[in-house]
Amino acid sequence: MKPIRMVDLKSQYDKINAQIDEEIRKVMEGTAFINGPAVSQFQDSLEKYLGIRHVIPCANGTDALQIAMMALGLKPGDEVITASFTFIATAEVIALLRLKPVLVEVDPDTFTIDPVAVERAITPRTRAIVPVHLFGQCADMAPIIDIAQKHNLFVIEDNAQAIGADYRFPDGNVKKAGTIGDIGCTSFFPSKNLGCYGDGGAVFTDHDEYARMIRAITNHGSTVRYYHDYIGVNSRLDSIQAAILNVKLRHLDEYAEARRKAAGFYDKAFSGHPGLKTPFRAPYSNHVFHQYTLVTRGIDRDGLRTYLESKGIPAMVYYPVPLHLQKAYIDPRYGEGDLPVTESLARQVISLPMHTELEDDQMKYITDHVLRYFDHQ
């Protein structure tokens, strides 16, 4: 059995290395390392894949979120609602722009933002909602869009973990994650479902004016060289990373299917176990399994993680401290016990290895040891 990794990028690369190496060679020979042809090609290919008018690549997913908020003209003191159960970057950019993060509860089954909690949190200062498509599954966007339209709010999708996922509206219309709100944002960090071999990100929109602003902001606020009409940043996807993403985008749906197959193996092994809740599949979204995250019951979750690691099985806890309890975001509006679903998940969730190269013997070894831990409790 091969060593088990949380994400096995080496085995994935081994299968596509000829394609990757050839595309990198083209960049090296052309020497257009910034905004070269590979970037334009990737932008065009991702627009077609997502079915959206504008993809604007940038340096990373955190920049993507910040640029989106800048493009929408959010001002210091404006409130932005997002989930407390997510990676820190979602709230970080809100705070960096001197906006006010408003952290709300998530659904106990999907772990994504609860639309009812969103509506309850709206005040006259609210300007935007940032739903996070967590662990590979879409947040429930139809009610969020309805709420946003009712209160004249922007919707910025944090799609760092669910690129390629589909959302089905009640009328049967289907759209890709990240293309539903005013602006979508993603990360191409190496461990993502569509990951490069460094940092990278992108912003998506169907709105021409937003796209124009986003392009200017990513380029120091400039649309004409050396003329700067807006406050901007320097945030670009380099050509080598774009070349890698061009190759991996062609395999994205295949990779999602491999992840679903692995999730099915785990599901079967843990089905009906009283101490484990397997990932829920919402009827409105398919799942691309950026993570396979269990909810444990009646055991020491951290003890399970330590036991697995002693057997050569990496496991991760996303996220052990909710945003509303993080030291940097302490706020008199929140305290321990205020978001019970989020706080319970932070104590109980554990994510098992999930990637495109998992083999049956590895998954059997993983599942056998998870179950063995319960047998000895």
N, C-alpha and C positions, 0 to 999 in steps of 0.2 A: 504494500500500500504506500502511495506517495505521502509525504508529509502534508498535513492538513493546514491550509491557510484560510484566514478570514476572507481574503480576496486573492485569487491566484492569477495575478497579471502575467507572470512568467509563462505559465502553460497556455494562456490565451494568446500571448505574443508568439509563442512557438508555432501556432497554427496559421498565423497571418504574417509572419515575419518577412516573407518575400515581398508581399504587397506594401507593408510598412516601409521596408528598407528602400524600395524603389521610389516611393513618393518622397521620402526624405532626401534621397539622392537628387531628385529633380529640384528640390528647393536649394540644396547646396550648390548645384551647378548654376542655377539661375541667380543666386545670391540676393533674391528679393525677400529678405528675412522679416520685414515688417510690411503689412498690407500688400503682400505679393499675390500672385494668381491663386495660390492654394487657399488663401483666405476668402477670396471672391467665390471660388468654386464651392467651398464648404458652405458659405452663406447661402448661395443659390440652392444647393442640395438640401440644406436643412429647411429652407422656406418651402420647397416642394414636399418634403416629407411631412412637415407639420400642417401644410395647407394654410399658410399665413403669408401676408404681403411682405413683411419686413423682419429679417433677423439681423441684428447688429451685434457682432462678436465683441467681446471685451476681455479683460485680463483674468477675471475670476467671478465666481458667483456672488460674492459679497459686493464687489463693485457693481454687478448687474442690478442688485436691489437698490443700492445707493443712487445709481444713475437714473433708475426708473422714478424714484421719488423726487429727484432733482428736476427731471423732465416734466413732471406733473405740477411743478411749481408749489410744492408743499412748503410751508413757512414755519419758522420756530414757534413752538407752542401748539401747532396743529396736532390733533390726536390721531394715532394710527392703531387700529385694532389688529392683534394677531394672537396666535395660540401661545400658551405658556409652555407647552410640551413640544419643543423644537430645538434645533441647534441655535447657538447664541447669535449667529450672524443675522438672523431675522430681526431681532430686536436691536442688535448692535448698530445697524445703519440708521435706524429710527433715532436712536439716542445721539449718534454722531452728528446728525443734521439738526440737532436741538428740537426735534419733534418729540412728542410724548407717547411712548409705547403704552398701550392699554392691553393687558394680558388677560386672556379669557380661557375658559374651560374647553376641553375636547370631548368628543364622543368616546364612550368607553369601549366600543367595538372597533371603530376605524382608527382611533387615536388622532383624528383630524379635527379641525376647529368646529365647534358646535354652533350652528347658525342661530339657535335660540339665545345662546350666550352673547353672540355678536350683537344681536338687536338690543338686548338689555344694556349693553355697554355704550350705546351711542349717546352722545351729548351734542350740544350745539358746536363744540370744537372739533368733532370728528370729521376727518377729511378722507380717510382711506381704510380699506380692509386688506390685510395680507393673509389669505389662506395658504397653508403649507400642505402640499401634496406629500404626505409623510410615508416613508418606507416603501414607496412604489405604488401607492394607491391615491386616487384623486380625493380631495375634499369634496363635500357635497355642494357643487357650485350653483345649481339652479336656485335654491333659496338664498344663497349669498348674493347672487346677481339681482334677485328681486329686492332684497334689502337695500343693496347699493343704489338701485334705481329709485326706490321709494324715498331715500334720504339724500340723494344726489351725492354719492360717494364714489371715489375711485376704487377699483379692484386691481391689486398687483399680486399675481400668482408667484409664490415661491415654489418653483418646479425643479429644484436641485436634485430631488430623489425620485422623480416619476416620469422622466422624459420617455416618450413612446406610449404612455398609458392613454387609454381612451375614456372619455366621460360621455355617458348617455343621458340626454335630457328627457324629461317626462314625455315629450312629444316624439321621441325616437331619434331626434337629431344627435349626431355623434361628433365630438370635437376632441382634438388632442389636448392633453394636459398642457397648460401654459399658453393656450390660444383662446381662452374663454373670457378672461377679464380685459381690462384696458391694456395692461402690459403683463407679460410673463417673463420670468427670469430663471436662468439655470446655471449650473456649475458643470464644468468638465474636469473636475478633480479626478485623479487617476482611478479612484475606487468607484466612481459613479458608473451607472449602466452604460452611458456614453462618456468615456473618460479618455483624456489625452495622457501624455507622459510628462506632465508638468502642471501648471495652472492654466485655467481657461474658463470662460463663461460667455453668456450671450443674453441679449434682451430681445423679446419678440413683441410685435404689435401689428395690428391691422390698420392703425391710425397713421395716416401720412404725416400729420403735423408732429405727433409724438415721436415718430421715427426720425424726422428731421432734427428735432431737439436732442434726441438720444445720440445721434451721430455727432452732432456738434459737441455735446458734453464729453463724450469719450475722447475727443480730439482737442482738449484744452479750450472748449467753448468756441471753436473756430469752424467756419464753413469755407472760408477762403484763407489760404496760408498767410500767417502773420497778421490776420485781422480777427479779433476776438470779441464777439458780440455777447457772450454769456460767460458766467463762471463755470469752468469745466474741470476735468481731471485728465490724466494721461492713462488710459486703460485700453490696451489693445491685445488681441489674440495674435501671437506670433505665427509666422508661416509654417514653421516645422510642426507646431501643435495642430494647426489647421490641416496639414497634410495627413497627420495621424488620424484625426477625426474624420477626414474624408473617407478613409478606409473603413474605420470602425462603424460609421453611420450605415454603410452598406450591410453590416451584420447585425444591426441593432434589434430588429424583430426576431432574428434567429437567437440572439442572446437572451431576449425576454422569454422565449419559449423554453430555453434551457433552464432558466431560473424557475419558471413555472413547474417544470418537470421535477426539479429538485424540491420545490415546495410541496409538491404532491407526495413525494417520498416521505418527507418529514410528517406531513399531515396523517398519512396512513399509519406510521409508526406510533404517533401520539394520540390517535383518534380515541375519544372516549375516556382518556386518562383524567381522573378527578383533580390532579394537581397541575394540569397544563391546559391552557386555553390557546388553541392554534389561531393563526391569523384569520380574521374575518374578511370575507369578500363582499364588498358592498354591491348591491344590485345595479347601481348606477356607474360603476367603474370596473374595468378590468385591473389586474394587479401585475406589475412588472418586477416585484420583489427586489427592490434595492436592498432591503433587509428581510430576513425571516425572523420575526419577533414573537416570542412566546410570552404569555402572562403566567407567572408561577403562582401557585396557591398552596398555602400551608407548609412552606419550606423556607429555609434560609437561601434566598436567591444568590447572595454573594458567596455562600458556601458551595452552591452548585457551580458557580463560575470557577471558583478555586479548584474544585474537584476536576472539572473538565480540563482546565489548564494543566493539571498534574498528569493527565492522560494524553497530553499533546493535542488537545482540542481548544483552539482559541474561541473565546466567546466575548461579546461586548455588551455593555449596558448603555443604551441610548434612551434617555438621558437621566443620570442619577440625581440631578438637582434641577427642578423646574426653573424657568426663567424668573418667575415672580419671587423665588427664594434665593436667587443668586445675589451675592454680596454687592455686585456692581449695580443691581437693579432694585435694591431695597427701596420700598415706597410705602408710605403710610396707608395707601389705599389697599394694600395686600398684607396678609399675614398667613402663617402656617394654618392650614385647615380651611382656607377660603376657596381653594380649588381642589376639592377632594378627589375627583377622578384623576386629574393630572398628578397629584401627589401620590396616589395609590399606584399609578403606572410607574412612576419613578422608582418606587420601592420594589416592584414586582417583575418588570420586564427584563428579558434577556434575549439577545440576538445570537443565532447560531451561524456558522459559516454559510455564506450564500454567494455563489458566483457561477460563471458559465462553465467551469471545468470540473465541477464536483462529480465524483465517480461513485458508483453504487457501494463499493466496499468502504469508501470513506464515510458515506452517509449512514451505512449500517453501523459502523464503528461509533459514529457520533450519537446516533439514536439509542444504541444499546447502552452506552455509558450514561446518557441522560436518564434513562429508565432505571439503570442500576443504582444511581444515586438515590432515587425515590425508594427503591427496595430496602435500602439500608437506613432510612430515616425512622 
